[in-house]
Amino acid sequence: MADIAPCFGIIAPYYNLALVTILIILFIHLMVVPNKKKVYYTPWKLIFAALMIFVVEEAMTVLGGLGIITFPRIVFAFFEMVIITIFIYACLIQKENIENAKD
């Protein structure tokens, strides 16, 4: 059973990219659907941008795992910081939109 943990560590970036591919398809479907109810899409667009940053990060992880190219660890920390900042900003502008809609 102890041998299975390193195996999951090796294949995790690959199945992350597979699941993100499904998520990108769903985001594209969300943006293509006609906007009949005037939905506020700005937070969703920001989350999509964060998702694209995650795809770049995972691709870099796969390339590093294959030994094609190495990246400094600070690059991944920077990407994570940007992703978290985008999520927080998306939540804040959604909250502001909800509060303005009540008025």
Phi, psi and omega per residue, in radians:
M1 nan -0.496 -3.135
A2 -1.243 -0.318 -3.136
D3 -1.397 -0.241 -3.074
I4 -1.398 -0.490 -3.118
A5 -1.086 -0.822 3.091
P6 -1.112 -0.537 3.116
C7 -1.141 -0.755 3.082
F8 -1.123 -0.624 3.100
G9 -1.122 -0.565 3.136
I10 -1.336 -0.720 -3.055
I11 -1.577 -0.145 -3.085
A12 -0.971 -0.799 3.128
P13 -1.083 -0.532 -3.127
Y14 -1.237 -0.823 3.139
Y15 -1.315 -0.404 2.989
N16 -1.080 -0.778 3.119
L17 -1.143 -0.617 3.102
A18 -1.155 -0.760 3.125
L19 -1.210 -0.613 3.105
V20 -1.175 -0.559 3.076
T21 -1.062 -0.758 3.078
I22 -1.094 -0.731 -3.141
L23 -1.138 -0.666 3.098
I24 -1.118 -0.711 3.091
I25 -1.072 -0.721 3.112
L26 -1.165 -0.660 3.089
F27 -1.130 -0.728 3.115
I28 -1.094 -0.714 3.096
H29 -1.101 -0.678 3.111
L30 -1.088 -0.712 -3.092
M31 -1.351 -0.383 -3.097
V32 -1.505 -0.467 -3.113
V33 -1.046 2.353 3.140
P34 -1.028 2.436 -3.082
N35 -1.591 1.427 -3.094
K36 -1.402 -0.504 -3.060
K37 -1.822 0.246 -3.135
K38 0.950 1.006 3.131
V39 -1.259 2.491 -3.139
Y40 -1.487 1.796 -3.013
Y41 -1.567 -0.192 -3.029
T42 -0.967 -0.803 3.104
P43 -1.083 -0.618 3.135
W44 -1.195 -0.613 3.089
K45 -1.173 -0.658 3.092
L46 -1.160 -0.720 3.114
I47 -1.141 -0.626 3.073
F48 -1.119 -0.687 3.085
A49 -1.097 -0.724 3.085
A50 -1.108 -0.647 3.103
L51 -1.120 -0.677 3.110
M52 -1.163 -0.645 3.063
I53 -1.115 -0.687 3.095
F54 -1.097 -0.679 3.109
V55 -1.087 -0.755 3.106
V56 -1.083 -0.751 3.139
E57 -1.086 -0.766 3.139
E58 -1.189 -0.644 3.079
A59 -1.101 -0.695 3.082
M60 -1.127 -0.650 3.106
T61 -1.123 -0.749 3.120
V62 -1.119 -0.775 3.126
L63 -1.110 -0.668 3.084
G64 -1.183 -0.672 3.112
G65 -1.166 -0.554 3.099
L66 -1.399 -0.171 3.125
G67 1.418 0.254 -3.122
I68 -1.287 -0.761 -3.128
I69 -2.637 2.618 3.101
T70 -1.968 2.554 3.137
F71 -2.142 2.561 3.064
P72 -1.176 2.616 -3.097
R73 -1.125 -0.457 -3.108
I74 -1.136 -0.463 3.132
V75 -1.106 -0.771 -3.131
F76 -1.182 -0.657 3.091
A77 -1.127 -0.689 3.106
F78 -1.117 -0.779 3.108
F79 -1.042 -0.771 3.127
E80 -1.078 -0.711 3.132
M81 -1.119 -0.729 3.128
V82 -1.136 -0.747 3.141
I83 -1.076 -0.816 -3.139
I84 -1.119 -0.704 3.117
T85 -1.095 -0.721 3.113
I86 -1.123 -0.731 3.108
F87 -1.072 -0.779 3.141
I88 -1.109 -0.775 3.127
Y89 -1.090 -0.708 3.117
A90 -1.089 -0.721 3.100
C91 -1.122 -0.713 -3.119
L92 -1.186 -0.723 3.137
I93 -1.270 -0.494 3.055
Q94 -1.193 -0.729 3.099
K95 -1.077 -0.752 3.115
E96 -1.100 -0.695 3.122
N97 -1.129 -0.704 3.127
I98 -1.155 -0.729 3.130
E99 -1.153 -0.652 3.104
N100 -1.242 -0.507 -3.139
A101 -1.244 -0.506 3.124
K102 -1.219 -0.525 -3.078
D103 -1.318 nan nan
